[in-house]
Amino acid sequence: MMKYFIYSCILFLATLIASTNANCQNSSSPGFLVTLTGDTLYGSIELKQSDINPVKITFISSDKSEPKHYHPLDIKAFGVNDKNYVGAIVQTEISPRSTNELNDFAALQLVADTVFLQRLVQGEKSLFTATNKYGNQNFYIDQNEGFELLIYKKYLFIENGQGRLSQNNRFVGQLINYLGDCPDIQQKSASLIYQPTSLIKLFHRYYECIGDQAVFHKTSSGLQTNLGFIGGVSMTTIAFKGEGLDYLTKVDFEGSVNPTMGLFLEVVLPRKQGKWSVYNELNINTLQASGNFEDVVHENRYTLYETEIECTYLTMSNMIRLWMPLRKSRLFFNAGISNGYAVGNTNKVRTISKFFDTTRIEEKEAIEGMRKFETALLAGAGISYKHFSFETRAAFGNGMSPFSGLKSNTSRIILLLGYGF
């Protein structure tokens, strides 16, 4: 029965992967767009999930009409997932920024690009950003009915045959001029770096300085956390390998089905459009194993072993999770490690020895000095819809044997339902 269940799980995972190939490229969320004539339309917006700024969106209006595709110059703006974008033609700087790729070419490498700029600050003075296909995140201010690139470049300055890191920080002067209404802005720009958190902080200070208000849109620079609980069933098998202790190593222990439940805390990483997260789970799960072994010399001389093992573990699991968006739900795949502590256990073997008319019964520990800690490798896949999730997970652990000559390999298939607050 366990084998057929495992085959079903493999088929389920294969189906998920196939669905991912067909659907994971796009995600649809409630949003709005502003037409070139200034009208605001509400519906759902579908855009490709990637690190670079979108160059096309698909809009489905609230009346469920046919989807329409829009490029940056087809509309004025759109908003989705707490983010706001405007269409624009801008200059983008494409010089390499990774330290191991830098060269001694100090001149800017600018190319024209047509993109949806993400708005970070909205007010009388606004800040925008766009990440180009080379992975460079550039920032912009609105000037003279257009968008001005804030200049920044890293390069190597060669002196006496040695290269040292140098930076073109012209963006600092641009912002001092742009935010010149605040007399303290030059001083506040002293520690400015070309990163969203630093630039947004400067705009915060600017609006505090002039006594005005602005809208600061959410960015992906912060960590998002999700808390919830999980519950389900685990199907566990255990196999002992080694020399001696035949009542363990020569027994096919039947698998056990037990409930499991716990809490989870997920931390969504800021990069990669929220595709990656660190998933942590604290749960209670149980392993049960029982089996018989008969050592027969002849019909009047034999020994029967009845083994019973049960461990209840408090387990902490830590995994890396990859999210794949679908139209109305999301797939996820995760892998990691768990560490469990046995908060309760049963560990005994009952020996019934028969020698002609003499019967002797003894009971002792099946595994002397049974180990309380179990470590396991985890891998799983599932699907999430709104606050609910379903996951199939496999776990392969080292069991409870403390002896190097006796391996206690555990295998679990776990079915979990989750609810996130």
N, C-alpha and C positions, 0 to 999 in steps of 0.2 A: 504493500500500500504506500509506504514511504517513497519507494522508487517512482511510482506513478505520479505522486504529488510533486516530486522534484522535476519530473519531465513536464508537468503542467506549468510549474513556475518558470522553467526555461522557455517554454513556448510563450508565456505571458511577457517575459522580458524581451524576447525577440520581437513580439508584436509592438511593444513600446518603442523599441529602437527603430523599427520600420516606420512607425507613426512619426517619430522624431524627424527622420529624413524628409518626410513629406510636409511637415507642418511647423518645424521649430524655427523657421527663418523669420516669421512674422508674429506679432502680438497685437491684439485689438483691445483698446481701453476707451472708456467714455472720455469725450473731449469736445473741443469746439474749434472752429476756424473763422477767420475774418476775411471776407472777400475783398477784391480790389475796389469795390464800390462802398466798402465800410459795413456791410451787413454781417451779422454774427450768426452762424449756423451751428446747431448742436447735434451731436450724434456720437459715433464711435470712430476712432482713428487707429489705423493699422500702419505700423512702420517697421522697417527692418531693424532688428536688434544688433547693434554693433558699437564699437568704440568711437567710430567717426560720426560726425553730425549727419543727420538724414538729408538726402537729396531728393527724396520722393516720399509722399504719404498717400495712403488710401483712406478716403472718407466715406462713411456710410451714415446718411442722415437719419434722424429719429423716426422718419416715416418709412424706414426700411426700403428706400429706393435703391436703385442699382449703385454699386460702389463706383466712386470717381477718384481718379488719380490726379495729384497735384504736385507740381514742382515749385521750387522757391519763388519764381517770378509769377506764378499763377494766382497766388493769394498774398495777403498782407502778413498774416500771422496765424498760428494755431497753438493750442494748449492741450496737453495730455500728461497724465501721471504727475501732476504738480509741477510740470515744466512748461515753459512758454518759449515759443520760437518765432522768429521773424525771417522772412525771405530776403536775401540780399546777394549782391555781387561784391566780393571783397578781395583784398590782397591777402595771401597766406604765405607764411614763411616756412620753407621746406628743408632748411639745413638740418643735418643730423644733430641730435642733442645727447645721445648716449655717449658717455665718456670714451668708450673704446672705439667710437666711430668718428670722433672729432677730427677736423683737419685745420690747416692754417689759413683757410680762405675766410677772410674777415668780412667781405662784402655780403650784404643780404641776398638771399635767393628767394625772390618773390614771384609768385604766379597768381593769376586771377582764378577765382573759384566762385561758383554759384551754389550757395548752401542755405540751409535754415540755421541761422544763428540762435543759440540758446541765450535767453535773457537771464542774467544773474541779478541785476538791480534795475528796477523800473522806477523812474522819477524824472525830475527836471534834468538830472545828469544820470545817464544809464550806462550799464556795463554789460557786455555780451561776450560769449566765448564760442569757439568752434574748434573741433579736433579734426585735422585733415587726414588724408589716407596714408600719410607718412608717420602718423602717430603724434604729431606736434599739436599741442593745445595752444592756440593763440587767443588773444583777448582784444576787444574792440570797444571804442566809445563812439557815440553818435555825434557827428560834426557836420554842419552845413548840409543837412538833409542826406547825409551819407554815413558810412561807417569807416572810421579811421583805425588802422591796425596799430596796436601798442607794440612798439619795436623792442624785440629782445632776440639775442643770438649768443650762443656759446661757440667758442673756437679756440684754437691753440695759437699762442703767441710764441714764435720761435726766437730765441735769443741765445747766442753762443752755442748753437747746435742743440739746445735743450728747449723742449716745448712746455709751456705752462698754460694753465687754464685762464682764459680771459673771457669777459662778457660785455656785450653791448647792451647797456641798460637804459637806452633812450626812453623807454616807457615811463621811467620815473619823472623825467622832465615833462613829458606829455601830460601826465596826470596832474602835476603841479600847476601847469597852465590851465588844464581843463577844470580843475576844482579850485581855481584861484579865488572864488568868493570867500573861502575860509582863510583868514590870515595865518592860521597855524598849520596849514596843510603841508608846507615844506618840511617842517619839523616832524610831522606825523609820517612823512614819507621816508624817513631816514633808514628804516629797517625793512623797507618794502621788498618783497620777492615776487617773481613771476609765477604765482600760484593762486588758485581761486580764493582760498581762505584768506590770504594776505590782502589781496585786492578788495575783496568784499568788506573786510575789516576797515580798510581805508575809507570806503564809501560810507560805512556806518558812522565813522568819526566825522566825515564831511557833513552828513545830514544832521548829526547832533550839533555840530558847530554852527550851522546856519539856522537851526531851529525849525527844520522842515521834516517831512516824513517821506519815506520811499517804500516801495514793495520789494522785499528781498526774496527772490524765488529760491526754492529748494535746489540744491545741487547734489551730486553724488559723492561729495567729499566726506560726508559724515557716515557713521555706522548706523544701520537700521537693525533693530532687534525684534524678534518674534518669540513670544512665550505661549506655551500651550501644554496640553496633556495628550498622552497616547495610551491606547489599550489594545489588546489583541490576544493572540495565542502563539505559543512557540512549540514546535515539534522537534524534540531532541533525541539524538542517538549518541551512544558512547561505545567506543571500542578500545580494549586494552591490548597492548602488544608488549612482549618481553618474554623472558625465561622464568619458569616457576609460576606459582600462584595460578594453577590451572583453573581454579574456580572463577578467575577473572579473564585470563587470556584465551581460554578455550570455550568461552560462552558467547553466544550471539544475544546480546541484551536487546530486548524489545524497546522501540522508541516510545517516548511518553509525550502526551499533549497536555500543556499546562497554560493557564492564563498568565498574562504579563501586563503590567501597567506602569506608568511613570509620568514624568514631566520633561519637557524639552525647552531649550533656549537656543535660538538660532541667531547668529550674527551675520547679516548680509554685508559682503565686502563692497566698498564704494566703487571699485572699478568694474569694467566689463558689463555695464548696464545692469548690475545686480544679478548677473548670472551665477556668481559663485558665493557661497556662504560657508560658515563654520557652524556645524550642527552638533549640539551637545545634549545628551539625554541621560537622565537618571531614572532607572527603573528597577523593578523587582521581577526576577524570573526564577523558575524552578527547574531542576533536572532530576528525573527519577529513572532508576534502572534496577531491574530485578531479573534474575535468571538462575537456572539450575545446572549443575554439572555432576555427572556420575562417573566415579572411578571404580570400574568393576574388575576384580581379579577373577572371581567365579561367582556363581549364583548365591553362594553362602558367605561370600566375602566381598563386600563392596562399601564404598563411601559415597554419600550423597551430600552435595554442597548446595545450600540455598542462600544466594547472595542478594542483599538489598542495600541500595545506595540512593540517597536523596539529599540534594543540596539546594538551599534557597539562597540566591545571590542578590545582593544590592550592587547594581552594576552602573558604572559611569562609561558612557560611550562618547567618543569624539570622532567626528567625521568631516570630510570636505564634501560639500554638495554642489552639484552642477544643475542649474535650472534651464529647462528648455520650454519656451512659451508655445502654447497652442492658441486657437482662436478664443475659447472660453475657459480654458484651464491651462495647467502647466505640468509638464513632466519633470521629474528630477531623478538624478543618479547620484549615489553617494558611496564613499568607501572610507574606512578608517579602522580604529582599534577600540576595544573595550577592556575594562579592568573590573572584575567582579570580586566581591568579598562575601564569603559564605557566612551568613548571619544565623543559619541553622542547618543541621545535617543529621542524616541517619547513615550509619556506616557499620554494617555487620554481615557476618557470614555464619550460618547455622550448619554445623557439621553433624551428620547422622552416620555413624559407623556401625556396620553390621558384620559380625563374625559368628557364623552359625547361629546359636540361640542367644548370643550376647549382642545387645544394642547399646551404644553409647552416644549421647547427644551433648554437643558443646556449642557454645556461641562466643564469638570474639569479633574484634575489629576486622573488617575486610581489608582495609588499607591502614596500616599503622602510621600514625602521625600525618593523617590526611591533610594536604595543603588547603589552606583557606582561600588563597588568591587564584583566580583564573584569568588568563589573558586570551583574547580572541581577536581574529581579523574579521572585519565586517565588509560586506558589499550589498547594495540594494538598489531598488528602483521603484518608483511609484508615480502617482498622479495626484495633483492638488486642484481643488475647485473651491473658490472663495475661501472659507475658513477651514474646510475639511480636506483631509488627505488620506490616501491609502498607499501602503508600501509593502512590498515583498522583500525580505532581507535574509541573507545567508550569513551565518557566523561559524567560524572554525576555531575552536579553543583548545587549550592544553590540559583541561580537566583538573583533577584533584590529586593526582599521584605525585608524591615528593621525590620519587626515586628515578634516577637517570636510566635504570634498566627496565623500568615499567612505564610505558607511555599510556596516557589516558586521553585519547583524542575525542573531542566532542564536536558534533555537527548539529546545527540548528537551522531550521527554516522558520521564519517569524513573519506572521501576518499582522499588520498594525493599522489601526484607524487613529487618525490624529485630529485634534481640533485646536486651532490657534486663536488666541484672544485678539 
